[in-house]
Amino acid sequence: MPSPQNRTFLPATQDATELLGKLIKLNRRERKMSEDDLAGRAGISRRTLQRIERGDPRCAIGLFFELAVLVGVKLFDMDDRATLALHLGRVNDKLAVLPSRVRSSTRAVDDDF
């Protein structure tokens, strides 16, 4: 298994983290917040904030979301927590009716007719 430092990411993943990072940076600047202010509110270092704003996919996704919420970036195309909670409830309902495990078929298929 590759170490986190040597891991490569798909282009779509890199694009998504870069977009979210730049949205965080844009909203931070529009709110006239300094890097130090936002980093302090999020409980992270200024260096970590800079990595997130550049879209570094090695940063924890929870930090991306925390910063996005702090600067007002709309997540999952939803405006408020109630809508997010409703959507989460629907997904949980769907997961509840699916099998809890996904198993590969270990039995050989007999397709001789």
Sequence and secondary structure as in RCSB ss.txt:
>XXXX:A:sequence
MPSPQNRTFLPATQDATELLGKLIKLNRRERKMSEDDLAGRAGISRRTLQRIERGDPRCAIGLFFELAVLVGVKL
FDMDDRATLALHLGRVNDKLAVLPSRVRSSTRAVDDDF
>XXXX:A:secstr
   TTT    HHHHHHHHHHHHHHHHHHHHTT  HHHHHHHHT  HHHHHHHHTT TTS HHHHHHHHHHHT   
TT SSHHHHHHHHHHHHHHHHHS S      S      
